[in-house]
Amino acid sequence: MESPLTIAGDVSVRTGNVCASSDVIIEGDVRSGMTVESPGSVIVRGTAENCAITAAGDIRIQEGVLGRGEAHIRAGANIEVGHVQSAMLEAEGSVRIGSSAMQATILSGKTVVFEGQGVLIGGLVVAKDGVYAKQAGHKGVEVWDNKKGRHKRVVEKTRVQLGLHPKTRMAYNESLASLRDAEEMASLAAKNALYLIDAGVEGISEQAMQEMQFILKLPASSALVSSLGAEAAAKTNVRLRSLIAEMALALPSPSNDSQIKDSKLRELCLQLYHLFVGNGYVAEHFAKTQGILDSPQNNLEAAFEVTELIFSGVEITLGFTELLVENKMAGAQFTLQDGKIVAQPLDDVAEES
């Protein structure tokens, strides 16, 4: 690689954006609205404002990041910053914070370590292997509630999610949301179909009606697929498709005489089709979420360690298990044990090690 590109002062509208073919060293700040890109590493001696910095290697910002909610720092290796506020840090490797993080999103493929003051307030931290801080959360601030005519305490939500690579965590959340949508779709279609049957639908054989009612009472869900197995659930959906085809073939061509008579049957076919599609989506997204749950790449031994103080309201996720810290507590290490998140005093951890 070429010799490092050195910017003597700030990266601003005066210098223009930086798109280098080498490492980059910036002696000043990276101003708002600017971008810096490097196939190697980036070092910023000053502060990164509301900007975008991308590097295939390490990124080091000595002073810190004041992102105003839009800064995005992305590294193919590690990130090291003095402090971070209202910005996104995304590293395939580890992230090291010199003092504090406030209302930031920090994504790490390895660990996130807070040094100095070691304070994490608000925002989201997602790391595969562990998060280590001195203090997490905040006691909140008092604000006036006009509706109730009194003060109320507002606490910035602090979330820590461990055990999965951030990209895997994102894929899991998206797949889980899609699974819930598919379950809702299938359930609604089944309810509508049962309503139509109760209202009376002509042109269906008694045997087909009994089969249909059995299927409608068991719309696909993650619980059902888990109980029956994917193969049995798929067979049920295949039979549903056959019933829809039989009903569709029995429908006469539209005419003035048959329009009212056949409208319920046509609507029932439509609802059954929606159920068939919903069942298929449930099976698809259930398989995706299950694949992530069972992945050997997950690190269910990851730990969240807070050495001094953790405030109430901090939300911790280890693997796929969640815990809300309900009371302020002294330093502890949070790990997953027998399917539950356990807070172990640091003195006990030290004795065991």
C-alpha positions as a Markdown table, in Angstrom:
| # | Residue | x | y | z |
|---|---|---|---|---|
| 1 | Met | 0.0 | 0.0 | 0.0 |
| 2 | Glu | 1.1 | 3.6 | -0.6 |
| 3 | Ser | 2.5 | 5.9 | 2.1 |
| 4 | Pro | -0.2 | 7.3 | 4.4 |
| 5 | Leu | -2.2 | 10.3 | 3.2 |
| 6 | Thr | -1.8 | 13.1 | 5.8 |
| 7 | Ile | -4.2 | 16.0 | 6.1 |
| 8 | Ala | -2.5 | 18.8 | 8.0 |
| 9 | Gly | -5.7 | 20.3 | 9.5 |
| 10 | Asp | -9.4 | 19.6 | 9.4 |
| 11 | Val | -11.4 | 17.7 | 6.7 |
| 12 | Ser | -14.0 | 20.3 | 5.8 |
| 13 | Val | -15.7 | 21.8 | 2.8 |
| 14 | Arg | -12.4 | 23.5 | 2.2 |
| 15 | Thr | -10.5 | 20.3 | 1.7 |
| 16 | Gly | -13.4 | 18.3 | 0.3 |
| 17 | Asn | -14.2 | 14.7 | 1.0 |
| 18 | Val | -11.3 | 12.2 | 1.3 |
| 19 | Cys | -11.3 | 9.0 | -0.8 |
| 20 | Ala | -7.8 | 7.6 | -0.4 |
| 21 | Ser | -5.9 | 4.6 | -1.8 |
| 22 | Ser | -3.8 | 4.3 | 1.4 |
| 23 | Asp | -4.0 | 4.8 | 5.2 |
| 24 | Val | -5.2 | 8.3 | 6.2 |
| 25 | Ile | -3.9 | 10.5 | 9.0 |
| 26 | Ile | -6.0 | 13.6 | 9.9 |
| 27 | Glu | -4.2 | 16.0 | 12.2 |
| 28 | Gly | -7.4 | 18.0 | 12.9 |
| 29 | Asp | -11.2 | 17.2 | 13.0 |
| 30 | Val | -13.6 | 15.7 | 10.5 |
| 31 | Arg | -16.3 | 18.3 | 10.1 |
| 32 | Ser | -20.0 | 17.8 | 9.7 |
| 33 | Gly | -21.2 | 16.5 | 6.3 |
| 34 | Met | -17.8 | 15.2 | 5.3 |
| 35 | Thr | -16.8 | 11.6 | 4.3 |
| 36 | Val | -13.5 | 9.8 | 4.7 |
| 37 | Glu | -12.8 | 6.5 | 3.0 |
| 38 | Ser | -9.7 | 4.3 | 3.1 |
| 39 | Pro | -8.7 | 0.7 | 2.1 |
| 40 | Gly | -6.5 | 0.7 | 5.2 |
| 41 | Ser | -6.7 | 2.5 | 8.5 |
| 42 | Val | -7.8 | 6.0 | 9.5 |
| 43 | Ile | -6.4 | 8.1 | 12.4 |
| 44 | Val | -8.1 | 11.3 | 13.4 |
| 45 | Arg | -6.2 | 13.4 | 15.9 |
| 46 | Gly | -9.2 | 15.6 | 16.8 |
| 47 | Thr | -12.9 | 15.1 | 16.8 |
| 48 | Ala | -15.3 | 13.5 | 14.3 |
| 49 | Glu | -18.5 | 15.5 | 14.0 |
| 50 | Asn | -21.7 | 14.5 | 12.0 |
| 51 | Cys | -19.7 | 12.7 | 9.3 |
| 52 | Ala | -19.0 | 9.3 | 7.7 |
| 53 | Ile | -15.7 | 7.5 | 8.1 |
| 54 | Thr | -15.2 | 4.1 | 6.5 |
| 55 | Ala | -12.0 | 2.0 | 6.6 |
| 56 | Ala | -11.2 | -1.6 | 5.7 |
| 57 | Gly | -8.8 | -1.7 | 8.7 |
| 58 | Asp | -8.7 | 0.1 | 12.1 |
| 59 | Ile | -10.2 | 3.5 | 12.9 |
| 60 | Arg | -8.9 | 5.6 | 15.7 |
| 61 | Ile | -10.4 | 9.0 | 16.7 |
| 62 | Gln | -8.4 | 10.4 | 19.6 |
| 63 | Glu | -10.8 | 13.1 | 20.9 |
| 64 | Gly | -14.1 | 11.4 | 20.1 |
| 65 | Val | -17.3 | 11.5 | 18.1 |
| 66 | Leu | -20.0 | 14.1 | 18.4 |
| 67 | Gly | -22.4 | 12.7 | 15.9 |
| 68 | Arg | -25.7 | 14.7 | 16.4 |
| 69 | Gly | -27.5 | 11.5 | 15.6 |
| 70 | Glu | -26.2 | 11.0 | 12.1 |
| 71 | Ala | -22.4 | 10.2 | 12.2 |
| 72 | His | -21.5 | 6.7 | 11.0 |
| 73 | Ile | -18.0 | 5.2 | 11.7 |
| 74 | Arg | -17.5 | 1.8 | 10.1 |
| 75 | Ala | -14.3 | -0.3 | 10.3 |
| 76 | Gly | -13.4 | -3.7 | 8.9 |
| 77 | Ala | -11.2 | -4.2 | 12.0 |
| 78 | Asn | -11.2 | -2.3 | 15.3 |
| 79 | Ile | -12.5 | 1.1 | 16.4 |
| 80 | Glu | -11.0 | 3.2 | 19.2 |
| 81 | Val | -12.5 | 6.6 | 20.2 |
| 82 | Gly | -12.0 | 8.9 | 23.1 |
| 83 | His | -15.8 | 9.2 | 23.6 |
| 84 | Val | -18.9 | 9.0 | 21.5 |
| 85 | Gln | -22.3 | 10.8 | 21.6 |
| 86 | Ser | -25.3 | 10.3 | 19.3 |
| 87 | Ala | -23.4 | 8.4 | 16.6 |
| 88 | Met | -23.1 | 4.8 | 15.2 |
| 89 | Leu | -19.9 | 2.9 | 15.6 |
| 90 | Glu | -19.7 | -0.4 | 13.6 |
| 91 | Ala | -16.7 | -2.7 | 13.7 |
| 92 | Glu | -16.0 | -6.2 | 12.6 |
| 93 | Gly | -13.5 | -6.4 | 15.4 |
| 94 | Ser | -13.5 | -4.8 | 18.9 |
| 95 | Val | -14.6 | -1.3 | 20.0 |
| 96 | Arg | -12.7 | 0.6 | 22.7 |
| 97 | Ile | -14.2 | 3.7 | 24.3 |
| 98 | Gly | -11.8 | 6.0 | 26.2 |
| 99 | Ser | -14.3 | 7.4 | 28.6 |
| 100 | Ser | -18.1 | 7.4 | 27.8 |
| 101 | Ala | -20.8 | 6.6 | 25.3 |
| 102 | Met | -24.1 | 8.6 | 25.4 |
| 103 | Gln | -27.1 | 7.8 | 23.1 |
| 104 | Ala | -24.9 | 5.9 | 20.7 |
| 105 | Thr | -25.3 | 2.7 | 18.7 |
| 106 | Ile | -22.3 | 0.5 | 19.0 |
| 107 | Leu | -22.0 | -2.7 | 16.9 |
| 108 | Ser | -19.0 | -5.0 | 17.4 |
| 109 | Gly | -18.2 | -8.4 | 16.0 |
| 110 | Lys | -16.1 | -9.1 | 19.2 |
| 111 | Thr | -16.0 | -7.0 | 22.4 |
| 112 | Val | -16.8 | -3.4 | 23.5 |
| 113 | Val | -14.6 | -2.1 | 26.3 |
| 114 | Phe | -15.1 | 1.2 | 28.2 |
| 115 | Glu | -12.0 | 2.7 | 29.8 |
| 116 | Gly | -11.4 | 5.8 | 32.0 |
| 117 | Gln | -14.8 | 6.8 | 33.4 |
| 118 | Gly | -16.2 | 3.8 | 31.7 |
| 119 | Val | -19.8 | 5.2 | 31.4 |
| 120 | Leu | -22.5 | 3.8 | 29.1 |
| 121 | Ile | -25.7 | 6.0 | 29.1 |
| 122 | Gly | -28.6 | 5.3 | 26.7 |
| 123 | Gly | -28.4 | 3.9 | 23.2 |
| 124 | Leu | -27.7 | 0.4 | 22.0 |
| 125 | Val | -24.6 | -1.8 | 22.3 |
| 126 | Val | -24.5 | -5.1 | 20.3 |
| 127 | Ala | -21.5 | -7.3 | 20.7 |
| 128 | Lys | -20.8 | -11.0 | 20.0 |
| 129 | Asp | -18.3 | -11.7 | 22.8 |
| 130 | Gly | -18.8 | -9.2 | 25.7 |
| 131 | Val | -19.2 | -5.7 | 27.0 |
| 132 | Tyr | -17.1 | -4.3 | 29.9 |
| 133 | Ala | -17.9 | -1.0 | 31.6 |
| 134 | Lys | -17.7 | 0.8 | 34.9 |
| 135 | Gln | -21.2 | 2.2 | 34.9 |
| 136 | Ala | -24.3 | 1.5 | 32.8 |
| 137 | Gly | -27.6 | 3.4 | 32.6 |
| 138 | His | -28.5 | 6.6 | 34.4 |
| 139 | Lys | -30.8 | 7.7 | 37.2 |
| 140 | Gly | -32.8 | 9.9 | 34.8 |
| 141 | Val | -33.9 | 13.5 | 35.0 |
| 142 | Glu | -37.0 | 15.2 | 36.4 |
| 143 | Val | -39.3 | 16.9 | 33.8 |
| 144 | Trp | -42.6 | 18.6 | 34.2 |
| 145 | Asp | -45.7 | 16.6 | 33.1 |
| 146 | Asn | -48.4 | 19.1 | 32.0 |
| 147 | Lys | -51.1 | 16.5 | 31.9 |
| 148 | Lys | -50.6 | 15.2 | 35.5 |
| 149 | Gly | -49.4 | 18.5 | 36.9 |
| 150 | Arg | -46.3 | 17.2 | 38.5 |
| 151 | His | -42.7 | 16.2 | 37.8 |
| 152 | Lys | -41.9 | 12.8 | 36.4 |
| 153 | Arg | -38.6 | 11.0 | 36.0 |
| 154 | Val | -37.4 | 10.3 | 32.4 |
| 155 | Val | -34.7 | 7.7 | 31.9 |
| 156 | Glu | -32.8 | 7.2 | 28.7 |
| 157 | Lys | -33.2 | 3.6 | 27.7 |
| 158 | Thr | -29.9 | 1.6 | 27.7 |
| 159 | Arg | -29.8 | -1.7 | 25.8 |
| 160 | Val | -27.0 | -4.2 | 25.7 |
| 161 | Gln | -27.3 | -7.3 | 23.4 |
| 162 | Leu | -24.7 | -10.0 | 23.5 |
| 163 | Gly | -23.9 | -13.5 | 22.1 |
| 164 | Leu | -24.6 | -12.8 | 18.4 |
| 165 | His | -22.7 | -11.0 | 15.7 |
| 166 | Pro | -24.6 | -7.7 | 15.1 |
| 167 | Lys | -25.5 | -8.7 | 11.5 |
| 168 | Thr | -26.8 | -12.0 | 12.8 |
| 169 | Arg | -28.8 | -10.2 | 15.5 |
| 170 | Met | -30.3 | -7.9 | 12.8 |
| 171 | Ala | -31.2 | -10.9 | 10.6 |
| 172 | Tyr | -32.8 | -12.6 | 13.6 |
| 173 | Asn | -34.9 | -9.5 | 14.5 |
| 174 | Glu | -36.0 | -9.1 | 10.9 |
| 175 | Ser | -36.9 | -12.7 | 10.5 |
| 176 | Leu | -38.8 | -12.8 | 13.9 |
| 177 | Ala | -40.8 | -9.7 | 12.9 |
| 178 | Ser | -41.7 | -11.3 | 9.6 |
| 179 | Leu | -42.7 | -14.5 | 11.4 |
| 180 | Arg | -45.0 | -12.5 | 13.7 |
| 181 | Asp | -46.6 | -10.8 | 10.7 |
| 182 | Ala | -47.1 | -14.1 | 8.9 |
| 183 | Glu | -48.7 | -15.6 | 12.0 |
| 184 | Glu | -51.1 | -12.7 | 12.2 |
| 185 | Met | -51.9 | -13.0 | 8.5 |
| 186 | Ala | -52.7 | -16.7 | 8.9 |
| 187 | Ser | -54.7 | -16.3 | 12.1 |
| 188 | Leu | -56.8 | -13.5 | 10.6 |
| 189 | Ala | -57.5 | -15.5 | 7.4 |
| 190 | Ala | -58.5 | -18.5 | 9.4 |
| 191 | Lys | -60.9 | -16.4 | 11.6 |
| 192 | Asn | -62.5 | -14.9 | 8.5 |
| 193 | Ala | -62.9 | -18.3 | 6.9 |
| 194 | Leu | -64.6 | -19.8 | 10.0 |
| 195 | Tyr | -66.9 | -16.8 | 10.1 |
| 196 | Leu | -68.0 | -17.4 | 6.5 |
| 197 | Ile | -68.5 | -21.1 | 7.2 |
| 198 | Asp | -70.7 | -20.3 | 10.3 |
| 199 | Ala | -72.7 | -17.9 | 8.1 |
| 200 | Gly | -73.4 | -20.7 | 5.7 |
| 201 | Val | -71.6 | -21.6 | 2.4 |
| 202 | Glu | -73.1 | -23.8 | -0.2 |
| 203 | Gly | -71.3 | -26.0 | -2.7 |
| 204 | Ile | -68.9 | -27.8 | -0.3 |
| 205 | Ser | -69.0 | -31.5 | 0.5 |
| 206 | Glu | -69.4 | -32.6 | 4.1 |
| 207 | Gln | -66.0 | -34.3 | 4.1 |
| 208 | Ala | -64.2 | -31.2 | 2.6 |
| 209 | Met | -66.0 | -29.0 | 5.2 |
| 210 | Gln | -64.8 | -31.2 | 8.1 |
| 211 | Glu | -61.3 | -31.2 | 6.8 |
| 212 | Met | -61.4 | -27.5 | 6.3 |
| 213 | Gln | -62.7 | -26.8 | 9.8 |
| 214 | Phe | -59.9 | -28.9 | 11.3 |
| 215 | Ile | -57.3 | -27.0 | 9.3 |
| 216 | Leu | -58.8 | -23.6 | 10.1 |
| 217 | Lys | -58.7 | -24.2 | 13.9 |
| 218 | Leu | -54.9 | -24.7 | 13.6 |
| 219 | Pro | -53.5 | -21.9 | 11.6 |
| 220 | Ala | -49.7 | -22.1 | 11.3 |
| 221 | Ser | -47.6 | -20.5 | 14.1 |
| 222 | Ser | -44.1 | -21.0 | 15.4 |
| 223 | Ala | -45.6 | -23.0 | 18.3 |
| 224 | Leu | -47.6 | -25.3 | 15.9 |
| 225 | Val | -44.7 | -25.9 | 13.6 |
| 226 | Ser | -42.4 | -26.6 | 16.5 |
| 227 | Ser | -45.0 | -29.1 | 17.9 |
| 228 | Leu | -46.0 | -30.9 | 14.7 |
| 229 | Gly | -42.6 | -30.6 | 13.0 |
| 230 | Ala | -42.0 | -28.8 | 9.7 |
| 231 | Glu | -42.8 | -31.8 | 7.5 |
| 232 | Ala | -46.3 | -32.3 | 9.1 |
| 233 | Ala | -47.1 | -28.6 | 8.9 |
| 234 | Ala | -46.1 | -28.6 | 5.2 |
| 235 | Lys | -48.3 | -31.6 | 4.5 |
| 236 | Thr | -51.3 | -29.8 | 6.1 |
| 237 | Asn | -50.7 | -26.8 | 3.9 |
| 238 | Val | -50.5 | -29.0 | 0.8 |
| 239 | Arg | -53.9 | -30.5 | 1.7 |
| 240 | Leu | -55.2 | -27.0 | 2.2 |
| 241 | Arg | -54.0 | -26.1 | -1.3 |
| 242 | Ser | -55.8 | -29.2 | -2.7 |
| 243 | Leu | -59.1 | -28.1 | -1.0 |
| 244 | Ile | -58.8 | -24.6 | -2.5 |
| 245 | Ala | -58.2 | -26.1 | -5.9 |
| 246 | Glu | -61.3 | -28.4 | -5.6 |
| 247 | Met | -63.5 | -25.4 | -4.5 |
| 248 | Ala | -62.2 | -23.2 | -7.3 |
| 249 | Leu | -63.0 | -25.8 | -9.9 |
| 250 | Ala | -66.6 | -26.2 | -8.5 |
| 251 | Leu | -67.2 | -22.4 | -8.9 |
| 252 | Pro | -69.5 | -21.7 | -11.9 |
| 253 | Ser | -68.7 | -18.8 | -14.3 |
| 254 | Pro | -69.9 | -15.5 | -13.0 |
| 255 | Ser | -73.5 | -14.6 | -13.9 |
| 256 | Asn | -76.3 | -12.4 | -12.6 |
| 257 | Asp | -78.1 | -15.5 | -11.2 |
| 258 | Ser | -75.1 | -17.0 | -9.4 |
| 259 | Gln | -73.4 | -13.8 | -8.2 |
| 260 | Ile | -75.1 | -13.6 | -4.8 |
| 261 | Lys | -75.2 | -17.3 | -4.3 |
| 262 | Asp | -71.5 | -17.8 | -5.1 |
| 263 | Ser | -70.1 | -14.7 | -3.4 |
| 264 | Lys | -69.6 | -16.4 | 0.0 |
| 265 | Leu | -67.9 | -19.4 | -1.7 |
| 266 | Arg | -65.6 | -17.1 | -3.6 |
| 267 | Glu | -64.7 | -15.1 | -0.5 |
| 268 | Leu | -64.0 | -18.3 | 1.3 |
| 269 | Cys | -61.7 | -19.4 | -1.4 |
| 270 | Leu | -59.9 | -16.1 | -1.1 |
| 271 | Gln | -59.5 | -16.4 | 2.7 |
| 272 | Leu | -58.3 | -19.9 | 2.4 |
| 273 | Tyr | -55.7 | -18.7 | -0.2 |
| 274 | His | -54.5 | -16.0 | 2.3 |
| 275 | Leu | -54.2 | -18.7 | 4.9 |
| 276 | Phe | -52.2 | -20.9 | 2.6 |
| 277 | Val | -49.8 | -18.1 | 1.8 |
| 278 | Gly | -49.6 | -17.1 | 5.5 |
| 279 | Asn | -48.8 | -20.7 | 6.5 |
| 280 | Gly | -46.1 | -20.8 | 3.9 |
| 281 | Tyr | -44.5 | -17.6 | 5.2 |
| 282 | Val | -44.7 | -18.9 | 8.8 |
| 283 | Ala | -42.8 | -22.1 | 7.8 |
| 284 | Glu | -40.2 | -20.1 | 5.9 |
| 285 | His | -39.5 | -17.6 | 8.6 |
| 286 | Phe | -39.7 | -20.2 | 11.4 |
| 287 | Ala | -36.9 | -22.1 | 9.6 |
| 288 | Lys | -34.8 | -19.0 | 9.3 |
| 289 | Thr | -35.2 | -18.0 | 13.0 |
| 290 | Gln | -34.6 | -21.6 | 14.1 |
| 291 | Gly | -31.4 | -21.7 | 12.0 |
| 292 | Ile | -30.1 | -18.6 | 13.7 |
| 293 | Leu | -31.1 | -20.0 | 17.2 |
| 294 | Asp | -29.2 | -23.2 | 16.5 |
| 295 | Ser | -26.1 | -21.6 | 14.9 |
| 296 | Pro | -22.8 | -22.8 | 16.3 |
| 297 | Gln | -21.5 | -19.3 | 15.6 |
| 298 | Asn | -23.5 | -17.9 | 18.5 |
| 299 | Asn | -21.5 | -17.2 | 21.7 |
| 300 | Leu | -23.8 | -18.0 | 24.6 |
| 301 | Glu | -20.9 | -17.6 | 27.1 |
| 302 | Ala | -20.6 | -13.9 | 26.4 |
| 303 | Ala | -20.7 | -11.6 | 29.5 |
| 304 | Phe | -21.8 | -8.1 | 30.4 |
| 305 | Glu | -19.6 | -6.9 | 33.2 |
| 306 | Val | -20.2 | -3.6 | 35.1 |
| 307 | Thr | -17.6 | -3.0 | 37.7 |
| 308 | Glu | -19.1 | -0.1 | 39.7 |
| 309 | Leu | -22.8 | 0.7 | 39.2 |
| 310 | Ile | -25.8 | -0.4 | 37.0 |
| 311 | Phe | -29.0 | 1.6 | 37.2 |
| 312 | Ser | -32.5 | 0.3 | 36.9 |
| 313 | Gly | -34.0 | 0.2 | 33.5 |
| 314 | Val | -31.0 | -1.3 | 31.7 |
| 315 | Glu | -32.2 | -3.9 | 29.2 |
| 316 | Ile | -29.8 | -6.9 | 28.8 |
| 317 | Thr | -30.1 | -9.6 | 26.1 |
| 318 | Leu | -27.8 | -12.6 | 26.3 |
| 319 | Gly | -28.3 | -14.9 | 23.3 |
| 320 | Phe | -32.1 | -14.9 | 23.0 |
| 321 | Thr | -32.9 | -14.4 | 26.7 |
| 322 | Glu | -33.9 | -10.9 | 28.0 |
| 323 | Leu | -33.6 | -9.2 | 31.4 |
| 324 | Leu | -34.7 | -5.8 | 32.6 |
| 325 | Val | -32.7 | -4.5 | 35.6 |
| 326 | Glu | -35.4 | -3.5 | 38.1 |
| 327 | Asn | -33.2 | -2.0 | 40.8 |
| 328 | Lys | -30.0 | -0.1 | 41.0 |
| 329 | Met | -27.1 | -2.5 | 41.9 |
| 330 | Ala | -23.4 | -2.6 | 42.5 |
| 331 | Gly | -20.9 | -4.0 | 40.1 |
| 332 | Ala | -21.8 | -7.5 | 38.7 |
| 333 | Gln | -21.2 | -9.8 | 35.8 |
| 334 | Phe | -24.2 | -10.9 | 33.8 |
| 335 | Thr | -24.1 | -14.3 | 32.2 |
| 336 | Leu | -26.4 | -16.9 | 30.8 |
| 337 | Gln | -26.9 | -19.9 | 33.1 |
| 338 | Asp | -29.5 | -22.7 | 32.6 |
| 339 | Gly | -31.5 | -20.5 | 30.2 |
| 340 | Lys | -31.6 | -17.5 | 32.6 |
| 341 | Ile | -29.6 | -14.3 | 32.9 |
| 342 | Val | -27.8 | -14.3 | 36.2 |
| 343 | Ala | -26.1 | -11.3 | 37.9 |
| 344 | Gln | -23.1 | -12.5 | 39.9 |
| 345 | Pro | -21.2 | -10.1 | 42.2 |
| 346 | Leu | -17.7 | -9.4 | 41.0 |
| 347 | Asp | -16.1 | -10.6 | 44.2 |
| 348 | Asp | -17.6 | -14.1 | 43.5 |
| 349 | Val | -16.4 | -14.0 | 39.9 |
| 350 | Ala | -12.9 | -13.1 | 41.1 |
| 351 | Glu | -12.9 | -16.0 | 43.6 |
| 352 | Glu | -14.0 | -18.5 | 40.9 |
| 353 | Ser | -11.3 | -17.4 | 38.5 |
